[in-house]
Amino acid sequence: MHQMQDEPMETLHIYLERAQPPRPSLLPLFLSVLALCLNVAVLIALSILFPLQPPVTRAVIRVPAILLPPRTFTAFAPVIPTGVGTYPATTAQGTLTITNGSVIAQTLPAGVIFITNSGISIATDRAVFIPAGSADGYGFATVTAHALVVGKAGNIPSYAINQVEGSSVYIRNLTSFHGGSDAYSVTFITAHDKQAALEHARQHLAVLSTGLHYPCSETISGTIAVTWQCQFVTYHLPAYMHVTGVKIIGKNLLLAVWFVARPMHIWVR
């Protein structure tokens, strides 16, 4: 029998070592925090710009008009004339008296010019026949004449013309000339001026009579004195209602209102 010799034994030491997990990346965490902050900022901005509004109810309701004491308002408006009337200058007219001491009759044609001692020219309007003088007296005739200048300068006084033609024909104006006037303009009140003053007074009254009232009665007197007598009205509404428009219909008022509906309390046992 063969006997085997025991071989020397070798001891092995085995150590188990836990593997370290890899370190997670911080980028996803940073991005998540940033997105959360942006969402919160957006929500805050929206809540500021568009705050939550309670539901609003709009309606048109009819309420009785409550009469207040009538009030009277008066406004005065001056009428400012804007019309302009222009009148041209006119020519003075008069009569010349002609006497003839000659035994020969004389004729003066139309348009014969005589000059006054102040230099104003006077012309006859027509031809005139002057009979001859005789033992009974001078021949006598008259003729109308006019000044050759327009305006008041032609209103010559009597005897401004006192002339002799030849040796026996005398021309005089025994009376003054008249009717000559200078050109002038005057202002006057037109219908438009009165209407403008009336509208000005009404605008002033509209400011004075601000408020809720029926149409006012109007009285116009004198140089645009306008009086309004107005019947004011009021109404009663619950305090939570807000009025956006009013219309008077007879003895009632139509009110456009809005309000926030009051919450309803439901009692549960």
C-alpha positions as CSV (number, residue, x, y, z in Angstrom):
1,M,0.0,0.0,0.0
2,H,1.3,3.3,-1.0
3,Q,0.9,6.0,1.5
4,M,0.8,9.5,0.2
5,Q,2.3,12.2,2.2
6,D,0.2,15.2,3.1
7,E,1.2,18.3,1.1
8,P,1.6,21.5,3.0
9,M,-1.7,23.5,3.0
10,E,-1.9,27.2,2.0
11,T,-4.3,29.6,3.7
12,L,-6.1,32.1,1.4
13,H,-7.6,35.3,2.9
14,I,-10.5,36.8,0.8
15,Y,-11.7,40.3,1.6
16,L,-15.0,41.7,0.1
17,E,-15.0,45.5,-0.6
18,R,-18.3,47.3,-1.4
19,A,-18.1,49.3,-4.6
20,Q,-18.7,53.2,-4.3
21,P,-21.8,54.4,-6.3
22,P,-21.1,57.2,-8.8
23,R,-21.8,60.8,-7.5
24,P,-25.1,62.2,-9.0
25,S,-24.9,65.3,-11.2
26,L,-26.2,68.6,-9.7
27,L,-27.4,70.0,-13.0
28,P,-30.9,68.4,-13.0
29,L,-31.5,69.5,-9.4
30,F,-30.4,73.1,-10.3
31,L,-32.7,73.1,-13.4
32,S,-35.6,71.9,-11.3
33,V,-35.1,74.6,-8.7
34,L,-34.8,77.2,-11.4
35,A,-38.1,76.1,-13.1
36,L,-39.9,76.1,-9.7
37,C,-38.7,79.7,-9.0
38,L,-39.9,80.8,-12.5
39,N,-43.3,79.2,-12.0
40,V,-43.7,80.9,-8.6
41,A,-42.6,84.3,-10.1
42,V,-45.2,83.9,-13.0
43,L,-47.9,83.0,-10.5
44,I,-47.1,86.1,-8.4
45,A,-47.1,88.4,-11.4
46,L,-50.4,87.0,-12.7
47,S,-51.9,87.5,-9.3
48,I,-50.8,91.1,-9.2
49,L,-51.7,92.0,-12.8
50,F,-55.0,90.0,-12.8
51,P,-56.2,89.8,-9.2
52,L,-59.0,87.5,-8.6
53,Q,-62.3,89.3,-9.2
54,P,-65.5,88.3,-7.6
55,P,-68.3,87.7,-10.1
56,V,-70.1,90.9,-11.0
57,T,-73.8,91.1,-11.8
58,R,-75.1,93.8,-14.1
59,A,-78.8,94.7,-14.4
60,V,-81.2,97.5,-15.3
61,I,-83.7,98.3,-12.6
62,R,-86.7,100.6,-12.4
63,V,-87.1,102.8,-9.3
64,P,-89.5,105.6,-8.5
65,A,-88.2,109.2,-9.0
66,I,-88.1,111.2,-5.8
67,L,-88.8,114.9,-6.5
68,L,-86.6,117.6,-5.0
69,P,-87.5,121.3,-4.7
70,P,-87.3,123.0,-8.1
71,R,-84.4,125.4,-8.7
72,T,-84.0,128.5,-10.8
73,F,-80.9,129.6,-12.7
74,T,-80.3,132.8,-14.7
75,A,-77.5,133.7,-17.0
76,F,-76.8,137.0,-18.8
77,A,-75.0,137.1,-22.1
78,P,-74.0,140.3,-23.9
79,V,-74.8,140.5,-27.6
80,I,-71.7,141.5,-29.5
81,P,-72.6,143.1,-32.8
82,T,-70.6,141.7,-35.8
83,G,-72.7,143.1,-38.7
84,V,-71.1,146.0,-40.6
85,G,-73.0,148.4,-42.7
86,T,-71.0,150.6,-45.1
87,Y,-72.4,153.8,-46.5
88,P,-70.7,155.5,-49.4
89,A,-70.1,159.3,-49.5
90,T,-72.9,161.3,-51.1
91,T,-72.9,164.5,-53.2
92,A,-74.3,167.8,-52.0
93,Q,-77.1,169.4,-54.1
94,G,-78.4,172.9,-54.3
95,T,-79.9,175.7,-56.4
96,L,-78.2,178.5,-58.2
97,T,-80.2,181.7,-58.8
98,I,-79.3,183.6,-62.0
99,T,-80.3,187.2,-62.9
100,N,-79.8,188.9,-66.2
101,G,-79.5,192.7,-66.3
102,S,-79.0,192.8,-70.1
103,V,-81.7,193.4,-72.6
104,I,-80.4,190.3,-74.4
105,A,-81.5,186.9,-73.1
106,Q,-78.8,184.4,-72.1
107,T,-78.5,180.7,-72.0
108,L,-76.2,178.6,-69.8
109,P,-75.5,175.1,-70.9
110,A,-75.5,172.1,-68.6
111,G,-72.3,171.4,-66.7
112,V,-71.2,175.0,-66.3
113,I,-68.7,175.0,-63.4
114,F,-68.6,177.7,-60.8
115,I,-65.9,177.8,-58.0
116,T,-66.7,179.0,-54.5
117,N,-64.4,181.3,-52.6
118,S,-63.1,178.1,-50.7
119,G,-62.2,176.3,-53.9
120,I,-65.2,173.9,-54.2
121,S,-66.4,173.3,-57.7
122,I,-70.2,173.4,-58.4
123,A,-71.7,172.3,-61.7
124,T,-75.1,173.0,-63.1
125,D,-77.3,169.9,-63.7
126,R,-79.0,171.2,-66.9
127,A,-79.1,174.0,-69.4
128,V,-80.9,177.1,-68.3
129,F,-82.5,180.0,-70.2
130,I,-82.3,183.5,-68.5
131,P,-84.7,186.0,-70.0
132,A,-83.6,189.5,-70.8
133,G,-84.0,192.3,-68.3
134,S,-86.5,195.1,-68.9
135,A,-87.7,198.3,-67.3
136,D,-89.7,196.1,-64.9
137,G,-86.5,194.5,-63.6
138,Y,-83.9,191.8,-64.2
139,G,-84.5,188.6,-66.0
140,F,-84.6,185.8,-63.5
141,A,-84.0,182.0,-63.6
142,T,-82.9,179.2,-61.3
143,V,-81.1,175.9,-62.0
144,T,-80.2,172.9,-59.8
145,A,-76.5,172.2,-59.4
146,H,-74.3,169.7,-57.5
147,A,-70.8,169.7,-56.0
148,L,-68.1,168.0,-57.9
149,V,-66.6,166.7,-54.7
150,V,-68.3,164.0,-52.6
151,G,-68.8,164.3,-48.9
152,K,-69.5,167.1,-46.4
153,A,-67.1,169.5,-48.2
154,G,-69.8,170.0,-50.8
155,N,-72.3,171.4,-48.3
156,I,-71.4,175.0,-49.1
157,P,-73.1,177.9,-47.2
158,S,-75.3,180.4,-48.9
159,Y,-73.6,183.0,-51.1
160,A,-70.5,180.8,-51.4
161,I,-71.0,181.4,-55.1
162,N,-71.4,185.1,-55.9
163,Q,-70.1,185.6,-59.4
164,V,-70.7,187.8,-62.5
165,E,-70.6,186.4,-66.0
166,G,-69.9,189.1,-68.5
167,S,-71.2,192.4,-67.3
168,S,-74.8,191.7,-66.5
169,V,-75.4,187.9,-65.5
170,Y,-75.1,187.3,-61.8
171,I,-74.9,183.8,-60.3
172,R,-75.5,183.2,-56.6
173,N,-76.6,180.4,-54.3
174,L,-79.1,182.1,-52.1
175,T,-79.4,179.0,-49.9
176,S,-76.8,176.5,-48.7
177,F,-76.2,173.2,-50.4
178,H,-77.1,170.0,-48.5
179,G,-77.0,166.2,-48.7
180,G,-73.3,165.8,-48.9
181,S,-72.0,163.2,-46.4
182,D,-68.7,161.4,-46.0
183,A,-68.5,157.6,-46.3
184,Y,-68.9,155.7,-43.0
185,S,-69.5,152.3,-41.5
186,V,-71.7,151.2,-38.6
187,T,-72.0,148.0,-36.7
188,F,-75.3,146.3,-36.0
189,I,-76.6,143.3,-34.3
190,T,-77.4,140.3,-36.6
191,A,-79.6,137.3,-35.9
192,H,-76.5,135.3,-35.7
193,D,-75.2,137.6,-32.9
194,K,-78.3,137.1,-30.9
195,Q,-78.2,133.3,-31.4
196,A,-74.5,133.2,-30.3
197,A,-75.3,135.1,-27.1
198,L,-78.2,132.8,-26.4
199,E,-76.0,129.7,-26.9
200,H,-73.4,131.2,-24.6
201,A,-76.0,131.7,-21.9
202,R,-77.3,128.2,-22.3
203,Q,-73.8,126.7,-22.0
204,H,-73.4,128.6,-18.7
205,L,-76.7,127.4,-17.4
206,A,-75.9,123.8,-18.3
207,V,-72.9,124.0,-16.0
208,L,-74.9,125.6,-13.2
209,S,-77.7,123.0,-13.5
210,T,-75.5,119.9,-13.3
211,G,-77.5,117.0,-11.8
212,L,-80.4,114.7,-12.5
213,H,-83.4,116.7,-13.5
214,Y,-86.3,116.8,-16.0
215,P,-85.9,119.1,-19.0
216,C,-85.8,122.7,-17.7
217,S,-88.3,125.4,-18.8
218,E,-86.7,128.4,-20.5
219,T,-87.5,132.1,-20.4
220,I,-85.7,134.7,-22.5
221,S,-85.9,138.3,-21.7
222,G,-84.2,141.6,-22.4
223,T,-80.8,141.6,-24.1
224,I,-80.3,137.9,-23.7
225,A,-81.2,137.1,-20.1
226,V,-82.0,133.4,-20.0
227,T,-83.7,131.7,-17.0
228,W,-84.1,128.0,-16.5
229,Q,-86.4,126.5,-13.9
230,C,-85.4,122.9,-13.3
231,Q,-87.1,120.0,-11.4
232,F,-84.4,117.8,-9.9
233,V,-85.0,114.2,-8.8
234,T,-83.1,111.6,-6.8
235,Y,-83.5,107.9,-6.0
236,H,-82.8,105.3,-3.3
237,L,-80.7,102.2,-3.9
238,P,-79.0,99.6,-1.7
239,A,-75.4,100.7,-0.8
240,Y,-73.8,97.7,-2.6
241,M,-75.2,98.7,-6.0
242,H,-73.1,101.0,-8.3
243,V,-74.9,103.1,-10.9
244,T,-73.4,103.4,-14.4
245,G,-76.3,105.1,-16.2
246,V,-79.7,106.8,-15.5
247,K,-82.6,107.5,-17.7
248,I,-85.8,109.4,-16.6
249,I,-89.0,107.8,-17.9
250,G,-92.0,109.7,-16.6
251,K,-92.2,109.3,-12.8
252,N,-89.6,106.5,-12.8
253,L,-85.9,106.1,-13.4
254,L,-84.2,103.3,-15.3
255,L,-80.9,102.6,-13.6
256,A,-78.0,100.6,-15.1
257,V,-76.2,99.1,-12.1
258,W,-73.6,96.5,-11.2
259,F,-73.0,94.8,-8.0
260,V,-71.2,91.8,-6.5
261,A,-73.7,89.1,-5.5
262,R,-73.8,88.5,-1.9
263,P,-72.8,84.9,-0.9
264,M,-75.7,82.7,0.1
265,H,-75.4,81.0,3.5
266,I,-76.7,77.4,3.5
267,W,-77.4,76.1,7.0
268,V,-76.8,72.4,7.3
269,R,-77.7,70.4,10.4
